[in-house]
């Protein structure tokens, strides 16, 4: 995980886009993410640079343009985001998160199957 591991909502959303599309130029991020979301190209460039300085993306020059890619796999990144949410927002308790999932009516069959798989995995740890 990068050294300064705090992310704002806009940074996280843009990082998720970069993770899915990498390696990607600032222009490609603008065309695929920024413009559809009403963000100026300069905003995209600023956020990409902020993510680079925080250690979440790296850049390399290719064909006259910088190409950005994440420094951490998306699954590891999301795990860190969830861990910080549980620690900072839920006071370290998973109970509210589990209750939230149990009360959701919008979970897809695939999500329910995945939750069941994870519960079985956890049961096997005892």
C-alpha positions as CSV (number, residue, x, y, z in Angstrom):
1,X,0.0,0.0,0.0
2,X,1.3,3.5,-0.8
3,X,2.9,5.6,1.9
4,X,0.2,8.3,2.0
5,X,-2.8,6.0,1.8
6,X,-5.6,8.5,2.1
7,X,-7.9,8.9,-0.9
8,X,-10.8,11.3,-1.5
9,X,-13.9,10.1,-3.3
10,X,-12.8,11.7,-6.6
11,X,-9.3,10.2,-6.3
12,X,-10.7,6.8,-5.6
13,X,-13.1,6.9,-8.5
14,X,-10.4,8.0,-10.9
15,X,-8.0,5.4,-9.6
16,X,-10.6,2.7,-10.1
17,X,-10.9,3.8,-13.8
18,X,-7.1,3.8,-14.2
19,X,-6.9,0.3,-12.7
20,X,-9.4,-1.0,-15.2
21,X,-8.0,0.7,-18.2
22,X,-4.2,0.9,-17.6
23,X,-1.8,1.7,-18.9
24,X,-3.6,4.9,-19.9
25,X,-2.7,8.5,-20.8
26,X,-4.3,11.5,-19.2
27,X,-6.1,12.2,-22.5
28,X,-7.6,8.7,-22.4
29,X,-8.7,9.1,-18.8
30,X,-10.3,12.4,-19.7
31,X,-12.1,10.9,-22.7
32,X,-13.3,7.8,-20.9
33,X,-13.9,9.1,-17.4
34,X,-13.5,12.9,-17.1
35,X,-15.6,14.2,-19.9
36,X,-18.5,11.8,-19.3
37,X,-18.5,12.9,-15.6
38,X,-18.2,16.6,-16.3
39,X,-14.6,17.0,-15.3
40,X,-12.1,19.3,-17.1
41,X,-9.0,17.8,-18.5
42,X,-6.9,19.9,-16.1
43,X,-8.8,18.3,-13.2
44,X,-7.9,14.9,-14.5
45,X,-4.3,15.8,-14.9
46,X,-4.2,17.3,-11.4
47,X,-5.8,14.2,-9.8
48,X,-3.5,11.9,-11.7
49,X,-0.5,13.8,-10.4
50,X,-1.9,13.8,-6.9
51,X,-2.3,10.0,-7.1
52,X,1.2,9.7,-8.4
53,X,2.7,11.8,-5.6
54,X,0.7,9.7,-3.1
55,X,2.1,6.5,-4.6
56,X,-1.1,5.1,-6.0
57,X,-0.1,5.3,-9.7
58,X,3.2,5.3,-11.5
59,X,3.8,6.8,-14.9
60,X,6.1,6.0,-17.7
61,X,6.7,7.8,-21.0
62,X,5.7,6.0,-24.1
63,X,5.3,7.4,-27.6
64,X,5.6,11.0,-26.3
65,X,3.0,10.7,-23.6
66,X,2.9,9.6,-20.0
67,X,1.0,6.4,-19.4
68,X,-0.4,5.8,-15.9
69,X,-0.9,2.5,-14.2
70,X,-1.7,1.6,-10.6
71,X,1.1,0.6,-8.2
72,X,-1.2,-1.8,-6.3
73,X,-3.6,-4.4,-7.7
74,X,-7.3,-3.2,-7.5
75,X,-8.3,-6.0,-5.1
76,X,-5.5,-5.0,-2.7
77,X,-6.5,-1.4,-3.0
78,X,-10.2,-2.0,-2.3
79,X,-9.2,-4.2,0.6
80,X,-7.3,-1.3,2.1
81,X,-10.2,1.1,1.5
82,X,-12.6,-1.3,3.2
83,X,-10.2,-1.8,6.1
84,X,-9.9,1.9,6.7
85,X,-13.7,2.3,6.5
86,X,-14.2,-0.4,9.1
87,X,-11.5,1.0,11.4
88,X,-12.3,4.7,11.0
89,X,-16.1,4.8,10.3
90,X,-17.3,1.6,12.1
91,X,-14.9,1.8,15.0
92,X,-13.3,-1.5,14.0
93,X,-16.5,-3.5,14.2
94,X,-17.7,-5.6,11.3
95,X,-21.2,-6.0,12.8
96,X,-22.8,-2.9,11.0
97,X,-21.3,-4.1,7.7
98,X,-22.7,-7.6,8.1
99,X,-26.1,-6.3,9.2
100,X,-26.1,-4.0,6.1
101,X,-25.5,-6.9,3.8
102,X,-28.1,-9.0,5.5
103,X,-30.7,-6.3,5.1
104,X,-30.0,-5.5,1.4
105,X,-32.7,-6.4,-1.1
106,X,-30.7,-5.4,-4.0
107,X,-28.0,-8.0,-3.8
108,X,-27.7,-10.1,-7.0
109,X,-27.7,-13.8,-7.0
110,X,-24.0,-13.7,-7.8
111,X,-23.3,-11.5,-4.9
112,X,-25.3,-13.7,-2.5
113,X,-23.4,-16.7,-3.8
114,X,-20.1,-15.0,-3.3
115,X,-21.1,-14.0,0.3
116,X,-22.0,-17.6,1.0
117,X,-18.7,-18.8,-0.4
118,X,-16.9,-16.3,1.9
119,X,-18.8,-17.5,4.9
120,X,-17.9,-21.1,4.2
121,X,-14.3,-20.1,3.9
122,X,-14.5,-18.3,7.3
123,X,-16.2,-21.3,8.9
124,X,-13.3,-23.5,7.7
125,X,-10.8,-21.3,9.7
126,X,-12.2,-22.3,13.1
